[in-house]
Amino acid sequence: MDAVFASGEATVNKVVETIPSPPTAMAVRRMMHILEEKGQLRRRKSGREVIYAPRQSKGKAGRSALEKVLETFFAGSLEEALAAHLHSRKDGVSDDERERLIALIEQAKREGR
């Protein structure tokens, strides 16, 4: 998905060229087919090639994936997930990042979220 998001759309060969240590083109083709079946990709024909594109924006897909991670690993707790992430970061949190997080929390509080 990263390779498809990076270019907006991609053929199997483009994905193989893009990812490090790629599997065979046949394995990538199968994965693209599975992602299409799951509703993550759509495809169109262009001559003899099949071109795949994401069905949703990277931001929307990321939010959906985050929701699944929260439910699967943290029983839906954003607090537990954030705590786990902050404790595992090797480089810590920068002052700017901390300020942005505080501002986001304050904004959510004002908006009743």
Rosetta blueprint (number, residue, H / E / L):
1 M L
2 D H
3 A H
4 V H
5 F H
6 A H
7 S H
8 G L
9 E L
10 A E
11 T L
12 V H
13 N H
14 K H
15 V H
16 V H
17 E H
18 T H
19 I L
20 P L
21 S L
22 P L
23 P L
24 T L
25 A H
26 M H
27 A H
28 V H
29 R H
30 R H
31 M H
32 M H
33 H H
34 I H
35 L H
36 E H
37 E H
38 K L
39 G L
40 Q L
41 L E
42 R E
43 R E
44 R E
45 K E
46 S E
47 G L
48 R L
49 E E
50 V E
51 I E
52 Y E
53 A E
54 P E
55 R L
56 Q L
57 S L
58 K H
59 G H
60 K H
61 A H
62 G H
63 R H
64 S H
65 A H
66 L H
67 E H
68 K H
69 V H
70 L H
71 E H
72 T H
73 F H
74 F H
75 A L
76 G L
77 S L
78 L H
79 E H
80 E H
81 A H
82 L H
83 A H
84 A H
85 H H
86 L H
87 H H
88 S H
89 R L
90 K L
91 D L
92 G L
93 V L
94 S L
95 D H
96 D H
97 E H
98 R H
99 E H
100 R H
101 L H
102 I H
103 A H
104 L H
105 I H
106 E H
107 Q H
108 A H
109 K H
110 R H
111 E L
112 G L
113 R L
